[in-house]
């Protein structure tokens, strides 16, 4: 599984108001998730499980940035959509010949 990460950059505000974030992602803070992560989250919801992701971070003091990484946990037992589609196709084929 590939690692997915995004970077937080310092705010462009000279003096941010108290309580405001000091760092934001580019493009107004909107992040597009990796397809595998999005599919994992959707499958968790589909099977009634709470979506869990492995998260880690890297501080870069030189650039004053912070990278946040997300990944599907190694011990995840949520079936992928491909596995589910294969199972459904197999069941449909078996029912077709059993009738």
N, C-alpha and C positions, 0 to 999 in steps of 0.2 A: 504494500500500500504506500502510495506516495504521501509525503508530508505536505500539509497545507499550512501556510502561514501568511500573516499580514502584518504590516508595519504601522506603528503609531508615530506620528511626527509632531513636533512642538506646535502649539497653537500660534497663529499669526497675530493674535491680540497682544498688544504691548503690555497691558496690565489686565489680565483676565479677572472678571468679577469673582468674588469669594464663592467657592463651591463649584465653579466651572471646571471642566476638564482641562488639564494642561497639555494633553496630547490627543490627536485625532488621526484617523485614517484619511488617506487622500479621497478625492471624489465625494466630498461632503460626509465622509464617515461611513458610506454605504459599502459593504463588502459582499461579493458574490462567492458563495461557498463552492468548493470543489464538488463535482458531480457525485463522487463516491460518498462524500460526507452527507450530501443532501439525500442520497438514496438510502444511506444507513439510517438517518433520522426518520425518513418516511416509513421505512420498514419497521422501525421500533414502534411508531405510532400505529401502524397497521396491525402489529401483533400485540398491542396493549402493553408495551414496555416503555419505561422512561428512557429517552435517548441519552446515552452517555458517551462523552468524547474524552480522549486523553488530551490534556492541555499542558503546554510548557511555554516559557518565555525567555527571551534573551535581551538584556539591557546593553545598549551601545552608548557608553558615556561620551565617547569622542564625537558622535553625531547627534547626541541627545535624542536617540530614537529607541523604541522598544518593539521587538518582534514577538508576536504571539503565534504559537503553532498549535494546530489541532490535528488529531488523528483518530481513527477508529481503534478502540482498545483491542489488543491482541486476543483477549479471551472472549470477545464478542460472539454470541451464539445466535444472533439474529440472522435468519436465512436471507440471502440476497434475492433480489427480484428475479434474477436469471434462474436461480435454483427453484423458486416458486413457480415460475412460468414452465420450467421443464417438468416439474411435478404435476402441474395442471394438465399439460399436454399429454403426459404419460397416462394420467387417470382418464382423460377423455378418449384416448386411443383404446385403453382396456375396456372402458364401458361401451365403446362402439362395437368391439368384437364379441362382447359378452351378451349382447342383446339378441 
